[in-house]
Amino acid sequence: MLLKLLTLADFRNWATLEWQPAPGLNVITGANAEGKSNLLEAIFFLASGKSFRTHRDADLARFGSSGFAVGARIERRAGELSLVLRWDRARGKTLTLDRTEHPRLADLFGQVTAVCFSPEDLSLVKGPPEVRRHALNLLLLQVSRPYYYHLREYNRVLAQRNAYLKRLPPTASSELALAVWDEELALHGAELILRRHAALAELARWADERHRELSGGHELRISYVPSVPLSEPATLAEAKAAFLQELEQKRREELRRGITLSGPQRDEINFSIGGRDLRSYGSQGEQRTAALAWKLAELEFIRAHTGEMPLLLLDDVYSELDPKRQAYLTREARRGSQTFLTSAEDLELAFPDAASWRVAAGELKPH
């Protein structure tokens, strides 16, 4: 996959931009707060429909603007494609593919794929569970339109059910009324659980391979811990039945607390080495190595599911890694992906063969 042109309008601090990056490695330098990371954020937005830095689309609009647009021309095995993803306060997100507007955001997924590694991702292991769930969601959105559908519908029903829970008194009639929401919640929830389980089983193998190379042979185990207890392997019908049973068992407590207590929104992903939980007992170096292994595994996961290497976005992570991990990441950056690397430091000596760009005063120029 090759990004041939990136265009921005009112995105973050960029009023306008037309940029033709080079194939291979692109190194983008400049002082902090000049807009380097915003370029990578825009590319990732085209891949996932989301930012890797904020959950609010409104945060991406330039100050004083009511909307923004991110466009690209992409070269893929299936042929060249132009796309524009817009957002404004009135309409939300709208997608244009080859100058034709598409009413469904789902049509975006799979058009552009990208893996982003930023300093925030170093907290993937030690951070709260929602960080790991979010990382998995962003990955699966890029390769599975059904996953997007079930995630969207699950979140819609969950929000409605939680709003209903807050209004209902903890009575027997309320329990009966609440069951109306459970069927749809369990259907979409079961789909998410099984898709996450399958994805993590696959991702864990590649992460373990990368971790062994990075750590001198130490095994990394990544395990999925759904909040709904399941026997393995489980069918969709079995997962749905288990979810419904869990909802029934916790219904009185949910009415008392006013929130849904089971489901994919409470899933966990565990990292361990030698049976030792890395979140609680891992050193900072071990946690960072595991996070790097996860991100490199994402490259292999997307390639396996799409047949193409995704774009690799490295957002100011070199200064956060020791020389050994820097060298490993450098090797990966040259392995076949078109790579975009940002840094506040001058990296010309480290990457003499890269296309070098500099961001200053709202402009991007060859360096």
Order of alpha helices (4+ residues) and beta strands (2+ residues): beta-beta-beta-alpha-beta-beta-beta-beta-beta-alpha-alpha-alpha-beta-alpha-alpha-beta-beta-alpha-alpha-beta-alpha-beta-beta-beta
